[in-house]
Amino acid sequence: MGLRGAVPIILAVFPMMAGLENAQLYFNIAFFVVMVSLIIQGGSLMKVAGLAQVTLPPKPTPVYRTGVEIFPASEWEMFVYKLKPEKWCVGEPLRKLSMPEGTRITALFRDDKLLHPSGSTVLEAYDTLCVLGQDQDLDSLSALFSEAPESEEAVRFFGDFFLDVTQSVANVSEYYGIELDTEENGKMSLKELVDQELGMYPVLGDSFEWHDITWVVADIDDHEVVKLGLCLPKSEEAQEGH
């Protein structure tokens, strides 16, 4: 409910405490308005955010995860993934997977039967994988095995190319054929460009237009932008596809 909902209800209690006439009616009206506002705003928020295109693509997650308490301070977890046919790893042997260092596939279930996977085991659609790893490995593992399908729009949400913000604007402009207006622009780094366009505290997914190109904040570490996504114009992207 939050502060905006709690304050009207608390204020509506004061007439009741003072014993004013129709105090109960005031309280009921305030409570009704707050509840209607909560239901309408809360129920429509995600839909409106989607229509306004301000939502981030969902992060893939395992279908199940549980802690492995081998010792009191254990950070190990068991992640369970079910492979869908469109996943690139379907049809590939396990040895070709770029598994994060320290993670292990501990079990593989196919048609409700337990297999003992080896490097030559070829993954098939709807296989269920049990992977031993830690929370820091979750993003890399989920990209390989997640149940959640990714639309083409979600895949390129953060851009077609990713650049380290320590690179200079001059180098990036030269590589991508961007004509700079002034010499001063070329001296700044991409980080300074982000600060100039978005302010000091951008969040993941923030974007801006610069020289007819969309730039997206693709990665943040400790509240600092570390990677910037570059979205090619649709016409240029279509030409590259051909």
N, C-alpha and C positions, 0 to 999 in steps of 0.2 A: 504494500500500500504506500509506504514511504511518507515523507514529511508532509507533502501536499494533501494526502488523505487523512493523516492523523490530526493535523492542526484544526481543520473544520470540525471534526468530531469532538475534540477536546474543548474548543470554544463553545460548541453547542451544549456542553455539560454545564457551563457557568450559569445560564438562566435557570436550570433545574436546581442548582445549588442555592441560587438566590430566591427560589420559590416564586418566580414570576409566572404570570398567567400564560397558558398555552406553551409552557417550557418544554413539555414532552413532545408537542407537535414540531417545535423548532429542531429538537434533537432528531426526530424521525425523518424530517425533510433533509437535514444535513447528512444523515447516515445513508439515506436513499440515493442522494445525488453522488456521494462519494463512491458507493457500490456500483452505480450505473457507469460512472466515469471509469472505474477500475476495469469493469468487464468489457466495455467498448474499446478503450484504449489498449488494454492488455491483449484482447483477442484480435485486434486488427493491426497491431504494431509490426509483426513480421511480414504480413501481406503488403502493407504500405511500404515498408523498407525494401521489399523485393521489387515493387512497382517503381520506386524511386532509384533503384539500382545502387543502394548503399549497403547491401549485405556482402559479407565475405563468403567465398566458397567454403562449404563445410570441410573440416579436417577429417580425413578417414580415420576410423577407429576399429580395433578388433571387435569381433562379435561377443567376446568374453575375455575377461582378464582377472587374474587372482594372484595374490602375493604368495611367494614361496618362503615360508619362515624357517629357513635352515638354521639360522642363528638369530638372536634378538635384534641385531641391527641390520638384518638382511634387506637389501634393496632389489633382490631378484623377484621377477614376476613371470607368470605363464600367460602368454598371449595366444588367443585362439583365432585363427582366420579361416574363412571359407572362400575358396577361389571361384570367381565367376568366369564364364567363358571369355569375356573381353579383356581380362588381365593379360598383360604381355608375357608374364612368366608361365602361363599355361602352354605346355608343349616343350618347355625348356628343362634340361637336367639341373638338378640342384647346384651342381658345381659352377654354373654360370650366373647364379644369383649373387648380387653384391650385398651380402649380408653384413650388417655392422659388426665390427670387431668385438668378439666376446659373446655374441649371440649363438644359439644352437637350436636347430630343429630337432626336438626331442621325440616327436611322434607324428605320423601321417595316417589319417583315416580315409579309406576309399570304399564306398559302398558298404559302410558300417563295419569294415574290417580294418584291423590294425596292421599297418605295414611297418617295416623297419627300414627307414630311408637311408640311402647312401648317396654319394656324389653323382652316380649314374642314374638315379631315380628320376624319371620324367614326370613332371607335374601334369595333372589332368584337371579339367573343369570340375568344380564341386568337390575337389579334395578339401579335407579339413586338416589344417596344420596347427600343431602345438609348438610354439617357439618360446624358448627360455631367454629372457633378456632383462633390461632395466628400463626405467621410464625414459631415460635419455635416448634410447634406441627406438622409441615408439613411432616417431615421424618417418624414419627411414623404413621400418618394417611395414607400417601401414601403407606406404606408397606401393609396396610390392604385393601385399596380400589382402588389402582391405575389401570388405563386402560392398562398401559404398561406391557406386559408379560415378565417374566424372564426366560431365558434359564438356563439349569442346570449348564453350564459353568459360567454364570454370577453370579449365586447364590453362588458358591464356589470360586469366583475370589479372595476374600480377605482371604480365608482359610476355613478349616473345623472346627477349634477351634480358639478362641480368648483369648489372654492372656494380662493381665495388665503388662506394661513394668517395673513396680516396683518390680516384682518377680525376684528372683535370678535365674541365669542360672543353678545352682546346683539343685534347687528344680524341675525346669521344666525338666531337664535332667533325674533326678531320676524317675519322673512320666512317661515320655515317652520313657524311656529305651535308652537314648542317652549316649554313652560312651565318656566322656571327655578326651582330650589328656593330659591336664595338670591341676594341682590343681588351677592354677591362673584363668583359665576359669570359674571355679565354683564359684569364689568369686564375679564376676561381675553380674550386673543386666541385664535384657533384654534391657533396655534403653542404657546401655553402649555397649552392643553387637551391637545394631542398629548403634550407633555412630561409632563403629569400622568398620562395614561392609559397611555403606552407607555414612559416613561423618556426619557433623553437621546439615545439612539442607535437610533431606529426604522429599519427597512429598508423598501424598496419592497414594497408588498403587505401590510404589517402592518395589522391592523384592530382595532377595539374597539367595544363597544356603549355608547352614551350616549343616554339618554332614548329607549330603544326604537328607535334608529336605528343602523345600521352605518356606521362611518366608516373609510375606507381611505386609507392613505398612497399617493397617486397620483403624486407626482413628488418627486424629491430632487435637490438641486443642492449639490455640495461638502459632502456629508454632512448637509445641513440640509433638512428638509421644507419644500417651497414650495407644494405643492398637496395638498388633502385632498378625497377623493371622498366623496360622500354617497349611500348606497344607500337608495332608498325601500323601505318594507315592501311585500311582494308584494301585499297586499290593496289598498294605496293605488295601486300601479303599475297593477293591473288596472282600477281605477276610472278612472285617467287614460287608459288605452287605449280605454275606452268613451266 
